[in-house]
Amino acid sequence: MSKTRAYSPCATAPGDNAMLFGLTPFTLFHVVLSLVGIGAGFVALRGWLESSLRSGWTAVFLVTTIATTLTGFLFPFAGFTPAIGVGLISAILLALAVFALYRRHLLAR
């Protein structure tokens, strides 16, 4: 009787040595995305605190944070977990941020 495995972008086959720092390539990609997003977020935040938009850094922050959120949903999970809840909240807040910044140009009414 053969066992079939569900496809998962972050799973490796038994005996597969495609890991770096104990992480699969997909997990490493996810972590690098989040670290770039955090770094870009600090630069963008400093600009906002100095009343300078730094649109390039803000775009890098938003793109990498959105990509991190989306790749987080590709990990295997069973049922609702705290990570899924944080991902859903993050996706909603990021959608609002993109809308406010690029569609409404940060206009408050």
Order of alpha helices (4+ residues) and beta strands (2+ residues): alpha-alpha-alpha
